[in-house]
Amino acid sequence: MNEYHIPVLLNESVDYLVIDPDGIYFDATLGFGGHSSLILKKLSDKGRLIATDVDDKAFDFSKQKFISEDRISIYKFNFSMIDVIAKIESIDGFDGIIADLGVSSYQLDSKESGFTYRENTDLDLRMDKSIKKNASDVINELDEKQLADIFFKYGEEKNSKKIARLIVEKRNSKKITKTFELNEIINQVTPQKYLIKSLSRIYQALRIYVNDELGKLKEFLENGLKTLKSGGRFVIITYHSLEDRIVKEFFNYNSQKSLDKKIDPFGIKALQPQIKIITKKPVTPSEEEILKNNRSRSAKLRVAEKL
């Protein structure tokens, strides 16, 4: 698994993050420990790392990987609970917070993980298996309009209505529980040259909905800002426009010194900015990194520092 998972923008993100080797840092998406390993190398004996991941495989793997490392504490909490973890650890604040919001290569390719559409497996898509409803429940229980809205809103799928309509027709005779059953439905209404893109969009949409990814991201950013020390940094890597927009708007809003001119045309109300944006434009992978890891091509790294 260690070789199977390639951390994205590894050096760039950790260089932005670790500005005090004696500091306390938070890895919100531990995964298989790629970013955490480099963070620990940058830390002194006094430095500490708190990390979390809800994926069973990633959690178990990293617990074993760092079993002899006493500078790291690992939790199996959703990253939105960063404030709760800080209280458990009796930490006043973090010197840096990093989140790589991508799904790991292991999750995307492994039949066991329930994330791949390339294998005929259970239609699951839960990051945290303790969540009650999986993708099959969503597909079989929501009405046509709700499904179409999910596919369009979270996957930006143009054929969302056609796909939703056919899903409802098919499930009336047989419950849809396997990935290949859903794939066949998508295949029936999608031109062959667009099939892979549509499959990716539909599965992305379902994954985001099942895991409430955008809602949890907003909670994480709000709670993270509360737990970040002055001078501490947010380092966030996103992979699609929906999550990148949330991060960008959060950074912009909290770095404002004044309201939008449409709201306050005379600039009467002054705001107290909480952060300053370090990366005016997002950092993206080099051509060399994309050649080594094609899945890194859509990554965007944004950094902000608490004032």
Summary of the structure (lengths in Angstrom):
residues: 307
radius of gyration: 20.6
end to end distance: 38.5
largest distance: 62.6
contacts: 969
relative contact order: 0.13
helix: 46%
strand: 15%
